[in-house]
Amino acid sequence: MTETRSKNEVIKEKSRLLRGGIADGLSHVETGAIEEDDTQLLKFHGSYMQDDRDVRAERTKKKLEKAFSFMIRLRIPGGVVTPDQWLKLDDIAGTYANGTLRLTTRATFQYHGVIKSNLKRTMQAINAACIDTIAACGDVNRNVMSASHPFLSKAHKEAETLAKAVSAHLLPRTGAYHEIWLDDEKVVQSGGTAPAESEPIYGTHYLPRKFKTVVAVPPDNDVDIYAHDLGFIAIVDKGEVAGWNVTVGGGMGMTHGETDTFPRTADLIGFCTPEQAIDVAEKVVTVQRDWGNRAVRKNARLKYTIERVGIEAFKAEVEKRLGYQLKAARPFTFTSTGDPIGWRQTLDGKAADKKWHLTLYVENGRVKDTPAVRLRTVLREIAKAGGVDFVVTSNQNLVIANVTAKQKPKIEALLEQHGVSIATSSGMRRNAMACVALPTCALALAESERFLPGLVTDLEDVLDKAGLREEDIVVRMTGCPNGCARPFLAEIGFVGRAPGLYNLYLGAAFDGSRLSKLFAQDVNREQILKLLTPIIQRYAKERSGGEHFGDFVIRAGIVKATAAGNTFHDDVVLAAT
């Protein structure tokens, strides 16, 4: 440990392996909050304390405590749940949360609006569905995502298997979760003392910051592999996974106005066999554990470690701990980052055994009912009928998987009956994604989930006039620069600066391999439309065959390409607003 440490490092050290005062804090009914230090530890258990910012000013005026509640994020490596699990998770949303299921950009579920007195009950209900929230947040390896269609082929299933294996191997070993939430008794030795606990991978201080792992199967980069600390890319030979290309050092978060923080795309460091993958994952984590910055949290992610020591030095240390060298990376090609919306059929196997898989576009991942579209209700009906699986994607969409030819028309009829369309209104909308932001996220500077749909509607009018309604253009928005919806890898990205004001980024690659560049700062809705309209019109007239929007704005000189994360802030020429 370094002599100078951030406050969080001290909290972790004194936490008794993530216990802290959480259990005691839950018993204090005089407040809806828990102590500040325990809010940091609570993240390791999959939860954040929040408050409803829509009513904050009114409650302050009345000298009332903030309207505190908790967000709970589930750990579901691979994103697959059974019909029975879906029904139980939906019941939890109605009983303890705000009546909605939120599909996240980490291919899992979040609950919002859980009050403190229901927090433990909710955790126990989640456990009763054979799911947990361990390490869904915090300074550990978080929910491991894999290719969005684990049932699409044998290779996709192997990706899910690897995701589950990595998640299980890198889980914290402390008994704190089970003691606090599930009332497990502490194991006591015959002498009356508790056995010494240890974290064989993480140690007492866990990681310097969060760590995210994904598994991809080309040609779909549906997990945005370059945005993550650790990635495995399937190299498929004659339908079999021969091994995995390994990427390290990606990450989206930054801080406005601080150029020593920046998003970064991951580096490719080599190839490993299927048998080596878990070992590689562990050693990458332990190097970051030992080399990461524990003094300054804003520079504590793996991407900054690699920027500081260099990719070759980092790779050499990983190989030293492995005891062998990674082989040279093998060729692969990505063609997109989004989810193909609609029906797809299993790619391999006998024709008679192939099943159907429907990817539904879920706007910003919010599963709810409206008077016109009863999405939550129809998904319950499908789950009650059984015989399928549900898969949450990293693009906030939902796959109804393993549908038989006989079930397919029945599911289509149910969806139509409840006003749920398989089609999307435009190529831009089906590639749109937003974080939750206001009113619950404490970090949000501006709206996101509640703002982006209307903005896309306005932009669809522009696309219509340009003849681009069905053109796939990736647009993403976040309420702050932490980048949960990965806006810096969007062809059009918006990042909140203040209420109603956003930074506008352009020029990321459609396949997720290149970052965007700042184009305009502190722009409102009207200014966004004024800036984007002529660019979209130029794109319609001047693009070459098959050229994506992100590539066009660079070729046309509208923004310069970002070659690497450490040049993200370079060569910025702001548009006149």
C-alpha positions as CSV (number, residue, x, y, z in Angstrom):
1,M,0.0,0.0,0.0
2,T,1.1,3.5,-0.7
3,E,1.6,5.9,2.2
4,T,-1.0,8.3,0.8
5,R,-4.3,6.6,0.4
6,S,-7.8,7.7,-0.6
7,K,-10.5,7.7,2.0
8,N,-12.1,4.6,0.4
9,E,-8.9,2.6,1.0
10,V,-9.2,3.3,4.7
11,I,-12.9,2.4,4.7
12,K,-12.1,-0.9,3.1
13,E,-9.3,-1.7,5.5
14,K,-11.4,-1.1,8.5
15,S,-14.5,-2.8,7.2
16,R,-13.9,-6.3,8.5
17,L,-14.1,-7.6,5.0
18,L,-17.1,-5.5,3.8
19,R,-19.2,-5.7,7.0
20,G,-18.6,-2.2,8.4
21,G,-21.7,-1.0,10.3
22,I,-24.2,-2.0,7.6
23,A,-26.1,-4.5,9.8
24,D,-26.4,-1.9,12.6
25,G,-27.4,0.8,10.2
26,L,-30.3,-1.2,8.9
27,S,-31.8,-1.3,12.4
28,H,-32.0,2.5,12.8
29,V,-35.6,3.3,11.8
30,E,-35.3,7.0,12.7
31,T,-33.7,7.7,9.3
32,G,-34.0,6.4,5.8
33,A,-30.3,6.6,5.3
34,I,-27.2,4.8,6.4
35,E,-23.8,6.1,7.5
36,E,-21.6,7.7,4.9
37,D,-18.8,5.1,5.2
38,D,-21.3,2.2,5.0
39,T,-22.7,3.6,1.7
40,Q,-19.3,2.9,0.2
41,L,-19.3,-0.7,1.5
42,L,-22.9,-1.2,0.5
43,K,-21.8,-1.0,-3.1
44,F,-19.9,-4.3,-2.7
45,H,-23.2,-5.8,-1.8
46,G,-24.8,-4.5,-5.0
47,S,-26.6,-1.4,-3.7
48,Y,-26.4,2.4,-3.8
49,M,-28.1,4.8,-1.5
50,Q,-30.0,7.5,-3.5
51,D,-32.7,10.1,-3.0
52,D,-35.5,11.4,-5.2
53,R,-34.0,14.7,-6.5
54,D,-37.4,15.7,-8.0
55,V,-38.6,16.4,-4.4
56,R,-35.3,17.3,-2.8
57,A,-35.8,21.1,-2.8
58,E,-39.4,20.8,-1.5
59,R,-38.3,18.5,1.4
60,T,-35.4,20.8,2.3
61,K,-37.8,23.7,2.4
62,K,-40.0,21.8,4.8
63,K,-36.9,20.7,6.8
64,L,-37.5,17.1,6.0
65,E,-34.9,14.4,5.5
66,K,-34.2,13.7,1.8
67,A,-36.4,11.0,0.3
68,F,-33.8,8.3,0.6
69,S,-34.1,5.0,-1.2
70,F,-31.8,2.3,-2.6
71,M,-30.9,1.1,-6.0
72,I,-30.2,-2.7,-6.1
73,R,-28.3,-4.2,-9.0
74,L,-28.3,-8.0,-9.6
75,R,-25.3,-10.2,-10.5
76,I,-26.3,-12.3,-13.5
77,P,-23.2,-13.3,-15.5
78,G,-24.3,-14.0,-19.0
79,G,-27.7,-12.2,-18.4
80,V,-29.9,-15.3,-18.6
81,V,-32.9,-15.9,-16.4
82,T,-35.6,-18.6,-16.5
83,P,-39.4,-17.9,-16.7
84,D,-39.8,-18.7,-13.0
85,Q,-37.0,-16.3,-12.2
86,W,-38.5,-13.6,-14.4
87,L,-41.8,-13.9,-12.5
88,K,-40.1,-13.7,-9.1
89,L,-38.0,-10.7,-10.2
90,D,-41.1,-8.9,-11.5
91,D,-43.0,-9.6,-8.3
92,I,-40.1,-8.0,-6.4
93,A,-40.4,-4.9,-8.6
94,G,-44.1,-4.5,-7.7
95,T,-43.7,-5.4,-4.0
96,Y,-40.6,-3.5,-2.9
97,A,-39.4,-1.3,-5.8
98,N,-41.0,1.3,-8.1
99,G,-43.0,-1.2,-10.2
100,T,-40.5,-1.4,-13.0
101,L,-37.6,-3.6,-14.0
102,R,-34.6,-1.6,-15.3
103,L,-32.4,-3.5,-17.8
104,T,-28.9,-2.1,-17.5
105,T,-25.9,-1.6,-19.7
106,R,-24.2,-4.4,-17.8
107,A,-26.7,-7.0,-19.0
108,T,-28.5,-7.3,-15.7
109,F,-31.4,-5.8,-13.7
110,Q,-31.7,-2.8,-11.4
111,Y,-34.4,-2.0,-8.9
112,H,-35.1,1.6,-7.9
113,G,-37.0,3.1,-5.0
114,V,-36.4,0.4,-2.4
115,I,-36.7,2.0,1.0
116,K,-34.3,1.0,3.8
117,S,-36.9,-0.9,5.8
118,N,-37.4,-3.1,2.7
119,L,-33.8,-3.5,1.7
120,K,-33.1,-6.7,3.6
121,R,-36.5,-8.2,2.5
122,T,-35.7,-7.4,-1.1
123,M,-32.3,-9.0,-0.9
124,Q,-33.8,-12.2,0.6
125,A,-36.4,-12.3,-2.2
126,I,-33.7,-12.0,-4.8
127,N,-31.9,-14.9,-3.1
128,A,-35.1,-16.9,-3.2
129,A,-35.0,-16.5,-7.0
130,C,-31.5,-18.1,-6.9
131,I,-29.9,-14.9,-7.8
132,D,-27.7,-12.6,-5.8
133,T,-26.2,-9.0,-5.9
134,I,-22.7,-9.9,-4.6
135,A,-20.1,-7.7,-6.3
136,A,-22.6,-6.1,-8.7
137,C,-21.0,-2.8,-7.6
138,G,-17.9,-1.8,-5.7
139,D,-14.1,-2.1,-6.1
140,V,-14.2,-5.7,-7.5
141,N,-14.8,-7.5,-10.7
142,R,-18.5,-6.7,-11.5
143,N,-21.2,-8.6,-13.4
144,V,-19.5,-10.4,-16.3
145,M,-21.2,-9.8,-19.6
146,S,-21.1,-12.2,-22.6
147,A,-22.4,-12.1,-26.1
148,S,-26.1,-11.2,-26.1
149,H,-27.3,-14.5,-27.7
150,P,-25.9,-17.4,-25.6
151,F,-28.2,-19.8,-27.4
152,L,-27.3,-18.6,-30.9
153,S,-24.5,-21.1,-31.5
154,K,-22.1,-23.4,-29.7
155,A,-19.5,-20.5,-29.6
156,H,-22.0,-18.2,-28.0
157,K,-22.8,-20.8,-25.3
158,E,-19.1,-21.1,-24.6
159,A,-18.9,-17.3,-24.1
160,E,-21.7,-17.5,-21.5
161,T,-19.9,-20.4,-19.8
162,L,-16.7,-18.4,-19.6
163,A,-18.5,-15.4,-18.3
164,K,-20.0,-17.5,-15.5
165,A,-16.7,-19.1,-14.7
166,V,-14.8,-15.8,-14.5
167,S,-17.5,-14.3,-12.3
168,A,-17.5,-17.2,-9.9
169,H,-13.7,-17.3,-9.7
170,L,-13.4,-13.6,-9.0
171,L,-16.2,-13.3,-6.4
172,P,-15.2,-11.9,-3.0
173,R,-14.9,-14.8,-0.5
174,T,-16.0,-12.8,2.6
175,G,-19.1,-14.1,4.4
176,A,-20.4,-10.6,5.0
177,Y,-23.1,-10.8,2.3
178,H,-24.7,-13.9,3.7
179,E,-24.4,-12.7,7.3
180,I,-26.0,-9.3,6.8
181,W,-28.7,-10.2,4.2
182,L,-29.5,-13.9,4.6
183,D,-29.0,-14.2,8.4
184,D,-26.3,-16.9,8.0
185,E,-24.7,-17.8,11.3
186,K,-21.0,-17.0,11.6
187,V,-18.9,-20.2,11.6
188,V,-17.2,-20.6,15.0
189,Q,-14.3,-22.9,15.8
190,S,-14.4,-25.3,18.8
191,G,-12.4,-22.8,20.8
192,G,-15.1,-20.2,20.5
193,T,-13.4,-18.0,18.0
194,A,-14.3,-17.3,14.4
195,P,-12.0,-18.7,11.8
196,A,-9.7,-16.2,10.1
197,E,-11.2,-15.1,6.8
198,S,-9.2,-14.1,3.8
199,E,-9.6,-12.8,0.3
200,P,-7.1,-14.9,-1.7
201,I,-7.4,-12.8,-4.8
202,Y,-8.4,-9.3,-3.6
203,G,-6.7,-9.0,-0.2
204,T,-8.0,-6.7,2.6
205,H,-8.2,-3.7,0.4
206,Y,-9.9,-5.3,-2.7
207,L,-9.2,-3.4,-6.0
208,P,-8.3,0.3,-6.3
209,R,-11.5,0.8,-8.3
210,K,-14.2,-1.1,-10.2
211,F,-13.3,-3.7,-12.7
212,K,-15.4,-4.8,-15.7
213,T,-15.0,-8.0,-17.8
214,V,-16.8,-9.0,-21.0
215,V,-16.8,-11.9,-23.5
216,A,-17.5,-11.3,-27.2
217,V,-18.2,-13.5,-30.2
218,P,-17.4,-11.8,-33.6
219,P,-18.7,-10.4,-35.8
220,D,-21.0,-8.9,-33.1
221,N,-19.3,-6.5,-30.7
222,D,-22.6,-6.3,-28.7
223,V,-20.7,-6.1,-25.4
224,D,-18.6,-3.1,-26.4
225,I,-15.4,-5.0,-25.6
226,Y,-13.1,-2.0,-26.0
227,A,-14.9,-0.2,-23.2
228,H,-13.9,-2.7,-20.5
229,D,-11.0,-3.5,-18.2
230,L,-10.7,-7.1,-19.4
231,G,-12.1,-8.7,-22.5
232,F,-12.1,-12.1,-24.2
233,I,-12.8,-12.3,-27.9
234,A,-13.8,-15.8,-29.2
235,I,-11.6,-17.1,-32.0
236,V,-13.9,-19.6,-33.7
237,D,-12.5,-22.3,-36.0
238,K,-15.0,-24.6,-37.8
239,G,-17.7,-23.9,-35.2
240,E,-15.4,-24.5,-32.2
241,V,-13.8,-21.9,-29.9
242,A,-10.1,-22.4,-30.4
243,G,-9.3,-19.8,-27.7
244,W,-9.7,-16.2,-26.8
245,N,-7.9,-13.0,-27.8
246,V,-7.4,-10.9,-24.6
247,T,-7.9,-7.2,-24.3
248,V,-7.1,-5.0,-21.3
249,G,-7.4,-1.4,-20.3
250,G,-10.7,-0.1,-21.6
251,G,-12.9,2.3,-19.6
252,M,-15.4,5.1,-20.2
253,G,-15.4,7.4,-17.1
254,M,-13.8,10.8,-17.0
255,T,-14.2,14.1,-15.1
256,H,-15.3,17.3,-16.8
257,G,-12.5,19.8,-17.1
258,E,-9.8,17.5,-15.9
259,T,-7.7,16.4,-18.8
260,D,-5.8,13.8,-16.8
261,T,-9.0,11.8,-16.9
262,F,-10.3,10.3,-20.2
263,P,-12.1,7.4,-21.7
264,R,-9.8,4.7,-23.2
265,T,-10.2,1.8,-25.6
266,A,-8.7,-1.5,-24.6
267,D,-5.4,-2.9,-26.0
268,L,-5.1,-6.3,-27.5
269,I,-2.3,-8.2,-25.7
270,G,-2.5,-11.7,-27.1
271,F,-4.3,-15.1,-27.3
272,C,-4.9,-17.7,-24.7
273,T,-6.4,-21.2,-24.9
274,P,-9.8,-22.0,-23.3
275,E,-8.0,-23.8,-20.4
276,Q,-5.9,-20.6,-19.7
277,A,-8.7,-18.0,-19.7
278,I,-9.5,-18.1,-15.9
279,D,-5.8,-18.0,-15.0
280,V,-5.4,-15.0,-17.3
281,A,-8.4,-13.2,-15.8
282,E,-7.0,-13.7,-12.2
283,K,-3.5,-12.5,-13.1
284,V,-4.8,-9.4,-14.8
285,V,-6.8,-8.6,-11.7
286,T,-3.9,-9.2,-9.3
287,V,-1.6,-6.9,-11.3
288,Q,-4.2,-4.2,-11.2
289,R,-4.7,-4.9,-7.5
290,D,-0.9,-4.4,-6.8
291,W,-0.1,-1.7,-9.4
292,G,-3.3,0.4,-9.4
293,N,-3.4,3.9,-8.0
294,R,-4.8,3.8,-4.4
295,A,-4.1,7.5,-3.7
296,V,-6.2,9.2,-6.3
297,R,-9.5,7.4,-7.1
298,K,-10.1,9.3,-10.3
299,N,-6.9,7.7,-11.7
300,A,-7.4,4.3,-10.1
301,R,-8.9,2.3,-13.0
302,L,-6.8,-0.2,-14.9
303,K,-6.7,2.1,-18.0
304,Y,-4.7,4.7,-16.0
305,T,-2.4,1.9,-14.6
306,I,-1.6,0.9,-18.2
307,E,-1.1,4.5,-19.3
308,R,1.3,5.0,-16.4
309,V,3.4,1.8,-16.8
310,G,2.9,1.1,-20.5
311,I,1.1,-1.8,-22.1
312,E,4.3,-3.9,-22.6
313,A,5.3,-3.7,-19.0
314,F,1.8,-4.6,-17.9
315,K,1.7,-7.5,-20.3
316,A,5.1,-8.7,-19.1
317,E,4.0,-8.7,-15.5
318,V,0.8,-10.6,-16.3
319,E,2.9,-13.2,-18.1
320,K,5.4,-13.4,-15.3
321,R,2.6,-14.3,-12.9
322,L,1.1,-16.7,-15.3
323,G,4.4,-18.5,-15.8
324,Y,4.0,-18.6,-19.6
325,Q,3.6,-16.1,-22.5
326,L,0.4,-15.4,-24.3
327,K,0.4,-16.3,-27.9
328,A,0.1,-13.8,-30.7
329,A,-3.5,-12.5,-31.1
330,R,-5.4,-14.1,-34.0
331,P,-7.4,-12.2,-36.7
332,F,-11.0,-11.3,-36.1
333,T,-13.6,-8.8,-37.4
334,F,-16.3,-6.8,-35.6
335,T,-19.1,-5.2,-37.7
336,S,-21.4,-3.6,-35.2
337,T,-22.0,-2.8,-31.5
338,G,-25.8,-2.9,-31.3
339,D,-28.3,-5.7,-31.0
340,P,-30.0,-7.0,-34.2
341,I,-33.6,-6.3,-33.3
342,G,-36.2,-9.0,-34.3
343,W,-36.1,-12.7,-34.9
344,R,-32.9,-14.7,-35.3
345,Q,-32.6,-18.5,-35.6
346,T,-29.9,-20.7,-34.1
347,L,-26.9,-20.7,-36.4
348,D,-25.6,-24.2,-36.0
349,G,-26.9,-27.7,-35.3
350,K,-29.5,-29.7,-37.2
351,A,-32.3,-27.8,-38.9
352,A,-35.0,-29.7,-36.9
353,D,-33.3,-28.6,-33.6
354,K,-32.9,-24.9,-34.4
355,K,-34.9,-22.5,-32.3
356,W,-35.9,-18.9,-32.6
357,H,-34.7,-16.0,-30.5
358,L,-36.5,-12.6,-30.5
359,T,-34.6,-9.5,-29.5
360,L,-37.0,-6.8,-28.3
361,Y,-36.0,-3.2,-28.3
362,V,-36.7,-1.9,-24.8
363,E,-36.3,1.9,-24.7
364,N,-33.6,2.7,-22.2
365,G,-34.1,-0.7,-20.6
366,R,-37.2,0.3,-18.7
367,V,-39.7,-2.6,-18.4
368,K,-43.0,-1.0,-17.5
369,D,-46.6,-0.7,-18.7
370,T,-48.1,2.4,-20.3
371,P,-51.7,2.8,-21.5
372,A,-50.6,2.0,-25.0
373,V,-47.7,-0.4,-24.5
374,R,-48.1,-3.1,-21.8
375,L,-44.6,-4.5,-21.9
376,R,-44.3,-5.6,-18.3
377,T,-47.7,-7.4,-18.5
378,V,-46.9,-9.2,-21.8
379,L,-43.5,-10.4,-20.5
380,R,-45.3,-11.8,-17.5
381,E,-47.7,-13.7,-19.8
382,I,-44.9,-15.1,-21.8
383,A,-43.0,-16.1,-18.6
384,K,-46.2,-17.8,-17.3
385,A,-46.5,-19.9,-20.5
386,G,-42.9,-21.0,-19.9
387,G,-40.7,-22.9,-22.3
388,V,-38.4,-20.0,-23.1
389,D,-35.4,-18.2,-21.6
390,F,-34.9,-14.5,-21.1
391,V,-31.6,-12.8,-21.8
392,V,-30.7,-9.2,-20.8
393,T,-28.4,-7.6,-23.3
394,S,-25.6,-5.1,-22.7
395,N,-27.6,-2.6,-24.9
396,Q,-30.5,-2.6,-22.4
397,N,-32.7,-4.9,-24.7
398,L,-34.3,-8.2,-24.0
399,V,-34.0,-11.5,-25.8
400,I,-36.8,-14.0,-25.6
401,A,-34.8,-17.1,-26.4
402,N,-35.3,-20.8,-27.3
403,V,-38.7,-20.2,-28.9
404,T,-40.1,-23.2,-30.9
405,A,-41.7,-22.8,-34.2
406,K,-45.0,-23.6,-32.5
407,Q,-44.5,-20.9,-29.9
408,K,-43.4,-18.2,-32.3
409,P,-46.8,-17.1,-33.6
410,K,-48.3,-17.3,-30.2
411,I,-45.7,-14.9,-28.8
412,E,-46.1,-12.6,-31.7
413,A,-49.9,-12.5,-31.1
414,L,-49.4,-11.8,-27.4
415,L,-47.0,-8.9,-28.2
416,E,-49.4,-7.4,-30.7
417,Q,-52.4,-7.8,-28.3
418,H,-50.5,-5.8,-25.7
419,G,-49.3,-3.0,-28.1
420,V,-45.7,-4.2,-28.1
421,S,-44.1,-3.9,-31.6
422,I,-41.1,-5.9,-32.7
423,A,-40.2,-3.1,-35.1
424,T,-38.5,0.2,-34.1
425,S,-39.4,3.6,-35.3
426,S,-35.9,4.3,-36.8
427,G,-32.4,3.0,-37.1
428,M,-31.3,5.7,-34.7
429,R,-33.8,4.7,-32.0
430,R,-32.9,1.0,-32.1
431,N,-29.3,2.0,-31.5
432,A,-30.1,4.5,-28.8
433,M,-29.2,4.1,-25.1
434,A,-29.3,6.2,-22.0
435,C,-28.4,5.8,-18.4
436,V,-30.9,6.4,-15.6
437,A,-29.6,9.8,-14.4
438,L,-32.3,12.0,-12.8
439,P,-34.1,11.8,-10.5
440,T,-32.3,9.0,-8.6
441,C,-28.6,8.9,-9.6
442,A,-26.6,11.1,-7.2
443,L,-23.9,11.7,-9.8
444,A,-26.3,13.0,-12.5
445,L,-25.8,16.6,-13.7
446,A,-28.6,16.4,-16.3
447,E,-31.4,14.3,-17.5
448,S,-30.8,11.2,-19.7
449,E,-33.4,8.4,-19.7
450,R,-36.2,10.9,-19.5
451,F,-34.7,13.2,-22.2
452,L,-33.2,11.1,-24.9
453,P,-36.4,9.5,-26.3
454,G,-37.9,12.9,-27.1
455,L,-34.6,14.1,-28.7
456,V,-34.5,11.0,-30.9
457,T,-38.1,11.8,-32.0
458,D,-36.9,15.3,-33.0
459,L,-33.9,13.9,-34.8
460,E,-36.2,11.4,-36.6
461,D,-37.8,14.3,-38.4
462,V,-34.4,15.4,-39.6
463,L,-33.6,11.8,-40.7
464,D,-36.9,11.6,-42.6
465,K,-36.2,14.7,-44.6
466,A,-32.7,13.3,-45.4
467,G,-34.0,9.9,-46.4
468,L,-32.1,8.2,-43.5
469,R,-35.0,6.9,-41.3
470,E,-33.7,3.3,-41.4
471,E,-30.0,4.1,-41.3
472,D,-28.2,2.6,-38.2
473,I,-26.7,5.5,-36.3
474,V,-25.5,4.9,-32.7
475,V,-26.6,7.6,-30.3
476,R,-26.1,7.4,-26.5
477,M,-26.6,9.8,-23.6
478,T,-25.5,10.0,-20.0
479,G,-26.3,12.4,-17.3
480,C,-22.7,12.7,-16.2
481,P,-19.2,11.9,-17.6
482,N,-18.9,8.5,-15.7
483,G,-20.2,7.0,-19.0
484,C,-22.4,4.2,-17.9
485,A,-24.2,4.1,-21.3
486,R,-20.8,4.2,-23.0
487,P,-21.4,7.6,-24.8
488,F,-17.8,8.0,-25.9
489,L,-18.1,5.0,-28.2
490,A,-21.3,6.4,-29.8
491,E,-21.3,8.0,-33.2
492,I,-23.4,10.7,-31.6
493,G,-22.8,11.0,-27.9
494,F,-24.3,13.3,-25.3
495,V,-22.9,13.8,-21.8
496,G,-24.7,15.9,-19.2
497,R,-23.0,19.1,-17.9
498,A,-25.9,20.9,-16.1
499,P,-29.7,20.7,-16.2
500,G,-30.6,20.9,-19.9
501,L,-27.0,21.2,-21.1
502,Y,-24.9,18.6,-22.7
503,N,-21.5,18.1,-24.3
504,L,-21.9,16.7,-27.9
505,Y,-19.4,14.2,-29.1
506,L,-19.1,12.8,-32.7
507,G,-17.0,10.4,-34.6
508,A,-16.8,7.1,-32.8
509,A,-16.6,3.9,-34.9
510,F,-19.7,1.9,-35.6
511,D,-17.9,-1.3,-34.5
512,G,-16.9,0.2,-31.2
513,S,-13.1,0.4,-31.8
514,R,-12.6,4.2,-31.9
515,L,-13.5,6.9,-29.4
516,S,-15.4,10.1,-30.3
517,K,-14.3,13.7,-30.1
518,L,-15.8,16.7,-28.4
519,F,-17.7,18.8,-31.0
520,A,-19.8,21.2,-29.0
521,Q,-20.0,22.2,-25.3
522,D,-22.9,23.1,-23.1
523,V,-25.6,22.8,-25.8
524,N,-29.3,22.6,-25.2
525,R,-32.0,20.8,-27.1
526,E,-32.5,23.6,-29.7
527,Q,-28.8,24.0,-30.2
528,I,-28.3,20.2,-30.6
529,L,-30.8,20.1,-33.4
530,K,-29.4,23.2,-35.0
531,L,-25.9,21.6,-35.0
532,L,-26.8,18.1,-36.1
533,T,-29.3,18.9,-38.8
534,P,-26.8,20.2,-41.4
535,I,-24.4,17.4,-40.6
536,I,-27.1,14.7,-41.1
537,Q,-28.0,16.4,-44.4
538,R,-24.4,16.4,-45.6
539,Y,-24.1,12.7,-44.6
540,A,-27.1,11.9,-46.7
541,K,-25.7,13.6,-49.8
542,E,-21.9,13.0,-49.5
543,R,-21.4,9.6,-47.9
544,S,-19.8,6.9,-49.8
545,G,-21.3,3.5,-50.2
546,G,-21.8,1.8,-46.9
547,E,-20.0,4.6,-45.0
548,H,-21.1,4.9,-41.4
549,F,-22.0,8.2,-39.8
550,G,-19.0,8.2,-37.4
551,D,-16.5,7.6,-40.2
552,F,-18.2,10.3,-42.4
553,V,-17.8,13.1,-39.8
554,I,-14.1,12.4,-39.7
555,R,-13.6,12.1,-43.5
556,A,-15.6,15.3,-43.9
557,G,-13.3,17.1,-41.4
558,I,-16.1,17.9,-39.0
559,V,-14.1,16.3,-36.1
560,K,-10.7,14.8,-36.0
561,A,-10.3,11.1,-35.2
562,T,-9.3,10.1,-31.6
563,A,-6.4,7.7,-32.1
564,A,-6.1,6.8,-28.4
565,G,-7.6,7.6,-25.1
566,N,-4.7,9.9,-24.1
567,T,-5.4,12.0,-27.2
568,F,-9.2,12.3,-26.4
569,H,-8.8,15.9,-25.3
570,D,-6.4,16.9,-28.2
571,D,-7.3,18.6,-31.5
572,V,-10.7,19.7,-30.3
573,V,-12.3,22.4,-32.4
574,L,-15.6,23.4,-30.9
575,A,-18.6,24.2,-33.2
576,A,-20.0,27.7,-33.0
577,T,-23.3,27.6,-31.0
